[in-house]
Amino acid sequence: MTEETQNELIPLKKLENPLQIFNENEMDKLIDEIKDKANDFTPDISTDKGRREIASMSYKVSTSKTALIALSKELTDDWRTKTKAVDAVRIKMCSDLDDLRDEVRKPLTDYENFEKQKIADFNQIIIDLQEEGNLALEKWQEIEDGQLETVQKFVTKWECQPEHEEWQDKFDIMKNLSLEKINLAIQKREIHDKEQDELKALREADAKRQEEEDEKNRIQADKDAQAERERYKAEEQARIEKERADAAEEARKLAEQIAKEEAEKVAEEQDLLTATLEQNKRDADAVIQKQKDDAKAAEIESEKRTQQARVDEREKIQAEENKRLADEKRREENIEHQRKINNEAVEGLVKAGIQKPVAVAAIKAIIVGDVPHIKISY
């Protein structure tokens, strides 16, 4: 008889004569005694002590079966002729005690299954919380306007269920991380929309300014050309009138001279006068044509200056846009770099034996400066 047997549910005296036990009636009585002892306690499944008592009683039932099996195998050679009967009794005994063991352990088994399901449900909630934040941060440009704020309100109202209150801290950490990601997505969306509005306003203002500048240049060019034409016209008119006056005076003198000279020279002098007048007219026409050519050249030069100003302004706007895009890319790369460094720091703390929620909280405290003498170098 082993020392372990004394701790089982079977009385020591019952085990001293195996032949008296291994018959159907005696075995049934012994199993009934074991059942009475196994059922003669009311543990509290809600406490650790109660759950340990259930596990202990289940173990005792199992070891009682082991002890009886050992006894059945220790019978003498003479008694082994009854092996078939003993085996039948042992098989029934094993079945009955297995059933009893399972029945005794059922409250603990049910509790453990309930706890496993509760943990699985909580883990799924944590995954869903994390997914909300990740999706908002990854798809902020694709999500419809206003939907990010709806997700933010939904996550803000999300509360830890009463059955999960023991993991309230872990829930709060994941909820705060998810809200931080959503808030960052909202900020990125607001900055993007603001920049787009500013760019649109800048383009509209530039177009309006360019239109006003073009109109101003056109009006000024028209005024300059008109003034130039009037100046040339006035000067030409004065010149022509002077030439006519001079010609008239010359004609008068010639007339007097002609009157004195021979009659045949009168016609010659008259032809000469007509030719002179025609040449003067051609000269006047040439001056007017030069005035027109100069005005046209001035208009062309003004148009060139206007077009060059437009090109310069477009290049300036493009340069500003390129700078803005480069700055935005650097900001995004810096955020991604910081996120990578922070995650690596969390992984290092976890490898050092710190639980991940605590590690995440520690890194956040270091980032915001709540931990003196420690900072993260990016």
C-alpha positions in Angstrom: 0.0 0.0 0.0 1.5 3.3 -1.0 1.6 6.4 1.2 -0.3 8.4 -1.5 -3.3 6.0 -1.2 -3.9 7.3 2.3 -4.8 10.7 0.9 -7.5 9.3 -1.4 -11.3 9.2 -0.8 -11.1 5.4 -0.1 -10.8 4.4 3.6 -7.5 2.6 4.3 -9.3 -0.5 5.7 -11.2 -1.0 2.4 -7.9 -1.4 0.6 -6.4 -4.1 3.0 -8.4 -6.9 1.4 -8.7 -6.4 -2.4 -10.7 -9.6 -2.8 -13.6 -8.0 -0.8 -13.6 -4.9 -3.0 -13.5 -6.4 -6.5 -17.0 -7.7 -6.8 -19.9 -5.8 -8.2 -21.8 -5.2 -5.0 -18.8 -4.1 -2.9 -17.4 -1.9 -5.7 -20.8 -0.2 -6.1 -20.9 0.5 -2.3 -17.4 1.9 -2.4 -18.1 4.1 -5.4 -21.3 5.3 -3.6 -19.1 6.2 -0.5 -16.7 8.1 -2.8 -19.6 9.9 -4.5 -21.0 10.9 -1.0 -17.6 12.4 0.0 -17.1 14.1 -3.4 -20.5 15.7 -3.2 -20.3 16.6 0.5 -18.9 20.1 0.0 -20.2 23.3 -1.5 -17.3 25.4 -2.9 -17.7 29.0 -4.0 -16.8 29.1 -7.8 -16.4 32.9 -7.6 -13.3 32.7 -5.4 -9.8 31.3 -6.0 -10.1 29.1 -2.9 -13.4 27.6 -4.1 -11.9 26.8 -7.5 -8.9 25.2 -5.9 -11.2 23.0 -3.8 -13.1 21.8 -6.9 -9.8 21.0 -8.7 -8.5 19.2 -5.6 -11.7 17.1 -5.2 -11.6 16.2 -8.9 -8.0 15.2 -8.5 -8.8 13.0 -5.5 -11.5 11.2 -7.5 -9.0 10.5 -10.3 -6.3 9.2 -7.9 -8.9 7.0 -6.2 -9.5 5.4 -9.6 -5.7 5.0 -10.0 -5.4 3.3 -6.6 -8.1 0.8 -7.3 -6.6 0.0 -10.7 -3.3 -0.6 -8.9 -5.0 -2.9 -6.4 -6.6 -4.9 -9.2 -3.2 -5.5 -10.7 -1.6 -6.7 -7.4 -4.0 -9.7 -6.9 -2.3 -13.1 -6.7 -2.1 -15.7 -9.5 -4.9 -17.7 -7.9 -7.2 -14.8 -8.0 -6.2 -13.9 -11.5 -8.4 -16.8 -12.7 -11.2 -14.3 -12.1 -9.6 -11.7 -14.3 -12.6 -11.5 -16.6 -14.9 -10.6 -13.6 -12.4 -8.3 -12.1 -11.9 -6.5 -15.5 -15.6 -6.1 -15.9 -15.9 -4.6 -12.4 -12.8 -2.4 -13.1 -14.2 -1.2 -16.4 -17.5 -0.3 -14.7 -15.6 1.3 -11.8 -13.5 3.4 -14.2 -16.5 4.5 -16.1 -18.4 5.5 -12.9 -15.5 7.3 -11.4 -14.7 9.1 -14.7 -18.3 10.3 -14.8 -18.1 11.3 -11.2 -14.8 13.2 -11.8 -16.3 15.1 -14.7 -19.4 15.8 -12.7 -17.4 17.1 -9.7 -15.2 19.3 -12.0 -18.1 20.5 -14.2 -18.6 23.8 -12.3 -14.9 24.6 -12.6 -14.9 23.5 -16.3 -17.9 25.7 -17.0 -16.1 28.6 -15.2 -12.9 28.1 -17.1 -14.8 28.0 -20.4 -16.7 31.2 -19.4 -13.4 32.9 -18.6 -11.8 31.8 -21.9 -14.8 33.2 -23.8 -14.7 36.4 -21.7 -11.0 36.9 -22.6 -11.7 36.1 -26.2 -14.5 38.7 -26.3 -12.3 41.3 -24.6 -9.4 40.7 -27.0 -11.8 41.1 -30.0 -12.9 44.5 -28.5 -9.3 45.5 -28.2 -8.7 44.5 -31.9 -11.8 46.5 -33.0 -10.6 49.6 -31.1 -7.2 49.3 -32.6 -8.7 48.8 -36.1 -10.8 52.0 -35.8 -7.7 54.1 -35.1 -5.5 52.4 -37.7 -8.2 52.7 -40.4 -8.7 56.4 -39.7 -5.0 57.2 -39.8 -4.3 55.1 -43.0 -7.4 56.1 -45.0 -7.9 59.7 -43.8 -7.8 61.1 -47.4 -10.3 58.5 -48.7 -12.9 58.8 -45.9 -15.9 60.9 -46.6 -16.1 64.5 -45.2 -17.4 64.4 -41.6 -17.0 60.6 -41.2 -13.8 60.9 -39.2 -15.7 63.0 -36.6 -18.4 60.4 -36.5 -15.8 57.7 -35.8 -14.3 59.9 -33.1 -17.6 60.3 -31.3 -18.3 56.6 -31.6 -14.9 55.6 -30.0 -15.2 58.3 -27.4 -18.6 56.8 -26.2 -17.2 53.3 -26.2 -17.1 52.0 -22.6 -15.5 48.9 -21.1 -18.2 46.2 -20.3 -18.9 45.3 -16.7 -17.7 41.8 -17.2 -14.3 43.1 -18.4 -13.7 45.7 -15.6 -10.6 43.8 -14.4 -9.0 44.9 -17.7 -10.2 48.5 -17.5 -6.6 49.9 -17.7 -5.8 48.0 -20.8 -9.1 49.1 -22.4 -8.4 52.7 -21.5 -4.9 52.6 -23.0 -6.1 51.1 -26.3 -9.0 53.5 -26.4 -6.7 56.5 -25.9 -4.3 55.3 -28.5 -7.1 54.8 -31.0 -8.5 58.3 -30.2 -5.0 59.8 -30.7 -4.8 58.2 -34.1 -8.3 59.4 -35.0 -7.4 62.9 -33.8 -4.2 62.9 -35.8 -6.2 61.8 -38.9 -8.7 64.7 -38.3 -5.8 67.2 -37.9 -4.2 66.0 -41.2 -7.5 66.2 -42.9 -8.1 69.8 -41.6 -4.6 70.9 -42.6 -5.0 69.4 -46.1 -8.4 71.1 -46.6 -7.1 74.4 -45.3 -4.2 74.3 -47.6 -6.4 73.4 -50.5 -8.7 76.4 -49.7 -5.8 78.7 -49.4 -4.3 77.5 -52.7 -7.7 78.0 -54.4 -8.0 81.5 -52.9 -4.5 82.3 -54.0 -5.1 81.1 -57.5 -8.4 83.1 -57.7 -6.7 86.2 -56.4 -3.8 85.8 -58.8 -6.1 85.4 -61.7 -8.1 88.4 -60.7 -4.9 90.5 -60.2 -3.5 89.3 -63.5 -6.8 90.2 -65.2 -6.8 93.7 -63.6 -3.1 94.2 -64.6 -3.8 93.1 -68.2 -6.8 95.5 -68.4 -4.7 98.3 -66.9 -1.9 97.7 -69.4 -4.3 97.6 -72.3 -6.0 100.9 -71.2 -2.6 102.5 -70.7 -1.3 101.2 -74.0 -4.4 102.6 -75.8 -4.0 105.9 -74.1 -0.3 106.1 -74.9 -1.0 105.1 -78.6 -3.8 107.7 -78.8 -1.6 110.4 -77.3 1.2 109.6 -79.6 -1.1 109.6 -82.6 -2.5 113.0 -81.6 1.0 114.4 -81.0 2.2 113.2 -84.4 -1.0 114.4 -86.0 -0.7 117.9 -84.4 3.0 118.2 -85.4 2.3 117.0 -88.9 -0.6 119.4 -89.2 1.5 122.2 -88.1 4.3 121.2 -90.4 2.0 120.9 -93.3 0.4 124.3 -92.6 3.8 125.9 -92.3 4.9 124.3 -95.5 1.7 125.4 -97.2 2.2 128.9 -95.9 5.8 128.9 -97.0 4.7 127.5 -100.3 2.0 130.2 -100.7 4.6 132.8 -99.9 7.0 131.3 -102.4 4.2 131.0 -104.9 3.3 134.7 -104.4 7.0 135.6 -105.0 7.2 133.3 -107.9 4.0 134.8 -109.3 5.4 138.2 -109.0 8.6 137.0 -110.6 6.7 135.1 -113.3 4.7 138.2 -113.9 8.0 139.9 -114.6 9.5 137.0 -116.6 8.4 135.5 -119.8 5.0 134.0 -120.0 6.4 130.6 -121.1 8.1 130.2 -117.8 4.9 130.5 -115.9 3.8 127.0 -116.7 7.2 125.6 -115.8 7.2 127.2 -112.4 3.6 126.0 -111.8 4.6 122.4 -112.5 7.5 122.7 -110.2 5.2 124.0 -107.5 2.8 121.1 -108.0 5.6 118.5 -107.8 6.8 120.1 -104.6 3.4 119.9 -103.0 3.0 116.2 -104.0 6.4 115.4 -102.5 5.4 117.2 -99.3 2.3 115.0 -99.2 4.3 111.9 -99.7 6.6 113.0 -96.9 3.6 113.6 -94.6 2.2 110.1 -95.4 5.5 108.6 -94.6 5.5 110.3 -91.2 2.0 109.1 -90.4 3.0 105.5 -91.4 6.0 105.6 -89.1 3.8 106.8 -86.3 1.5 103.8 -86.9 4.5 101.4 -87.0 5.9 102.8 -83.8 2.5 102.5 -82.0 2.3 98.8 -83.2 5.8 98.1 -81.9 4.9 99.6 -78.6 1.8 97.4 -78.3 3.9 94.3 -79.2 6.5 95.2 -76.5 3.8 95.7 -73.9 2.2 92.3 -74.7 5.7 90.7 -74.4 6.1 92.3 -70.9 2.6 91.1 -69.9 3.2 87.5 -71.0 6.6 87.5 -69.3 5.0 88.7 -66.1 2.5 85.9 -66.3 5.2 83.3 -66.8 7.2 84.7 -63.8 4.1 84.5 -61.6 3.2 81.0 -62.6 6.8 79.9 -61.9 6.6 81.5 -58.5 3.3 79.8 -57.7 4.7 76.4 -58.8 7.9 76.9 -56.7 5.7 77.7 -53.7 3.6 74.6 -54.3 6.7 72.4 -54.7 8.1 73.8 -51.4 4.7 73.1 -49.7 4.6 69.5 -51.0 8.2 68.9 -49.9 7.5 70.3 -46.4 4.4 68.2 -46.1 6.3 65.1 -47.2 9.1 65.8 -44.6 6.4 66.2 -41.9 4.8 62.9 -42.8 8.2 61.1 -43.0 9.1 62.6 -39.6 5.8 61.4 -38.0 6.4 57.9 -39.5 10.1 58.0 -38.2 8.9 58.9 -34.7 6.2 56.2 -34.8 8.9 53.6 -35.7 11.3 54.7 -33.0 8.5 54.7 -30.4 7.4 51.2 -31.4 11.0 49.9 -31.2 11.3 51.5 -27.7 8.0 49.7 -26.6 9.3 46.4 -28.1 12.6 46.8 -26.1 10.7 47.3 -22.9 8.5 44.3 -23.6 11.6 42.1 -24.2 13.0 43.4 -20.9 10.0 41.9 -19.1 7.6 44.8 -19.0 4.0 44.2 -20.0 3.1 45.9 -23.3 0.3 48.3 -22.0 2.8 49.4 -19.2 5.5 49.8 -21.8 3.3 51.9 -24.1 2.3 54.1 -21.2 5.9 54.6 -20.2 7.0 55.6 -23.7 4.1 58.1 -23.9 5.1 59.6 -20.5 8.7 60.0 -21.8 7.5 61.6 -25.1 5.5 64.3 -23.3 8.3 64.9 -20.8 6.7 63.5 -17.7 9.8 61.3 -16.9 12.7 63.5 -15.8 16.2 62.9 -17.2 15.0 60.6 -19.9 14.2 61.5 -23.5 13.9 59.7 -26.9 16.3 60.7 -29.6 14.8 60.7 -33.1 
